[in-house]
Amino acid sequence: MKKILNIRLSYLYPTLFVLFFLALTRFTPTKLTAGQLALYSVNTFLFGFYFSPLLSAQKGRVDELIKTVRKETMILLDILTQSHLLKAEDRHQLKIRLRTYMESIIDKPDVKADNVYYDELLHFTKQEKYKDNSVMNVIYERVAKTQENRDTIQNVSLNRVYSHEWLVTLVLFGITLYFVMQTDYGSVIFFRALLAVLCTGLSLMIIILAKYATLTHKQAKRMWTPLKQLRTDHFEDITADEIKDMRAYVAKQRD
């Protein structure tokens, strides 16, 4: 399913249009009764009434995640700025722990507030030898603020579309799509094309909702860009072996 959702909308639109256009040529419309038209109207209203808040909530969810990740990036950037006032060796050790911590949250919206690499980073800044180090004390305070960001990311990422909401949405969508395809276009090609456009638009609305809900929408994929850019621009001196060793050290500390 995720592979399908990763397909760009610009590719899905013409594909769906062609499929619906061909389907309409084989679909035999019927004349709708007054009762059926009333049902169509009520169903269409309910679909719009129910669908709109769901899409709005998921877009808001993605916006909140983007905002929180940017906030996290600014805190880490501030820590890096403060670290220039430390000794070279202390700064390098701090950056190893920062990079390891960053790797544990990038592309992971289900990250927990309780993070072992955060614990190690916090412990490092609070060592006895840094007790009277004003710079490290400031860094400690900045590190402590990241826990709130992870908690926000975890809580917001859990605000998904529930199964019963999907069920109601898909039922209303299916009925709406059925009635649209029941419209008699009287063998007019242009009218058939308009119906195909309408069916495609309805289907894309469901796909867009699914993309936002699964964080595969283009807007959601850009969420981690600030952290990735920070990693690229400021951690070029940290090697993969150093990160691997730090992970092993943290794992050993937990045992």
N, C-alpha and C positions, 0 to 999 in steps of 0.2 A: 504493500500500500504506500509506504514512504517513497518508494522509487517513482511511483506515479505522481505523487505530490511534489516531487522534486523537479518534474517537468515544468518548464516555464509556461506561463499563461499565453504568451504570444504563439506558442506551438499548439497548445490545447484548443485555442479558439477556432482556427481554420479546420482542425480535425473534427471537432464536435459539429461545426457548421455543416460540413460535408455529410457527416453521418445522419444528422437530423434532416437535411435536405433530401437525402436518398430515402430515409425512413418515411417521410411524408408522402413520397410518390407511391409507396406501397400500403400506406395507412388509409383505410376507408372511413372518411368522416361520416357522421350521422347528424341529422337535425336534432338539436337539443330542445327538450321540452322546457316549459316555464320553470318547473321544479328543478331541473338539472341546471338551468342558468342561475337560479337562486343559490343552489349549492355551490356552483362555480364562484359566484360573487363572494359568498361567505367564506369559502375556503381560501380564496385569494387574499381577502382581508386578514384572515387569521394567520396565513403564511407570512405576510409582511409584518404584521403586528408581533409575531413570535420571533421571526428571524432577525429583525433589525436590532433588538437589544443584545442578542447573542453575538452578532458580528461586532457591534460597538464595544461590548465587554472584552472580546478577544483582541481587538485593536488597542484598547486601553491597556490591556495586559502586556502586550508587546511594547507599547510606549513606556510603561512603567519599568519594564526590564531594561530597556535601552537607557533610561534615565539613571537607574541604579548602577548599571555597569559603568556609565560615564563618571558617576560619583566615586565608584571604586577606583577607577583609573586616576582621577585627580588626587585621591589620597595616596596611592602608590607613587605617583609622580612627585608629590610633596615629600614623601619619605626619601626618594632618590635624591632630591635636591638637598635635603638635610644631611644625607649621608656623605656629601662632598666635604663636610667639616670633620669627618672621622679620619682616623689613620687608614692608610691604604689597605692593610690586611683586614682590619675590622670592616671596612666598607665592602671588600670583596666577599667576606663571609656573610655579611648581611644580604648582599645581592644574590648569592647562591640560594639562600633561604627564601628570598622574595620571589626569585624565578621559579623555584620549586612550588611555592604556594600558588603562583599565578597559573602554572600548568595544571594545578588541581581544580581550578575553577573555570578556565576558558573552555567554551563549548559544552559546559555542563550546567544547564539551568536547574537541575535537581540537586545542586550542591547543598550540603547541609551547613547550618550555622556552626556546628561542632566539626572543626576541621583540624586534623592532626598536624598539618603543615603550618597552619596558623598558630597552633599551640607551640610548636618548635620555634617559630619566628618570635613569638611573644616571650618565650623563655630566654631566647638569645639576647633580646634587648634588656632583659631584667637581671642579667648576671651580676654577681657581686662586684666585679671589676668595673662595671659601668654605673655603680651606685651614685657617684658624684659627677657623672658625665651628663651635663645639661642637654647636649645634643641627642644622646641616646634616650634620655627621658622623654624628649619631645617625640622621637620616633616611636617609642613605646605607646604613647597616647594616640598617635596616628594609626598604629597597627591595631589597637583595641577598637577603633572605629569601624574597621572592616567587618567585624562580626555582625553588626547591624545590617550591613549591605547584603551579606550572605543570607541572613534570615529573611530579608525582604525578597531576594531572588527566589529562595525556596518557596515562600508562601505564595508569591505571585505566580510562579510557574505551575503550582498545583491548582490554580483557578482555571481548570479546563472545562470543556463542554462535556457534561455527563451523558451517560448512555441513554437515559430516558429523554433528555433534551434532543439528542440526535434522532431518536425514534420519532418523536413528535414532528421535528423539522422535516425528516425524510418522508413521512407519511403525507404531510401537507404539500411538500414539494412534488411528490409523485402524483397526487390528485390534480394539482395545478398543471403539471406537465401534460397529463392525460387530456384534460379539457382543452388545453391549447392545441394539442394535436388533433382534437375532434373538430376543430374549426374547418368549415368547408371553404376552401380557397377557390373553388370553381375553376380549376385547371389554369388559373392565372399564375404564371411563373413568378412574377414579381411578388405577389401575395404569398406564394409558397416560400420564397426566399425570406420575406419578413417574418413568417412563422418560424423558419429555421433559425433566424437571428434571435428571436424571442426565446426559443427553447435553449439555444446555446447560452444566452445571457443568464437564464435561470440556473442552468447547470454550473456555469462559472461562479455564480454566487455561492453555491454549495461548496465548490472546490476552494474558493477563497477562504470561506469559513474554516474548512478543514486545514488549509495551509497555516492560517493564524493559530488554530488550536494546537497543531503539531509543531509549531515554530519552524515550518519549512518555507514560509513566505519570504520574499526577498528582503522585506523590511526587517524581519526577525533575524535573518542570516547576518545582517550587518550589525547586529547587537554587540558582538564581541570584537568588532573592528578596532575600537580604541585600545583595548587591552593588547590585542595582537600587534598593533602599531607600536605601543609602548615596549613590548617585548623585543620587537625588531630594532628599535632605535636606541635602547638603553641597556640591553643585556647581551651585546655581541661578545663580551669577554667571558661569559659563562658558558662552559662546555657541557655537552650531553653527559659526559662521564661524571662531572661534578654533581649534576642533578641526580644521576643514578645513585651515586654514593650517598647523597643526602637522603634520598628515599629509603635506601637500605638502612641508614643510621636511624631514621625516624621509626622504621618498622622494628628495628632491634630494641629501641627504647620502649616501644609499646609491649613487647613480649615480657 
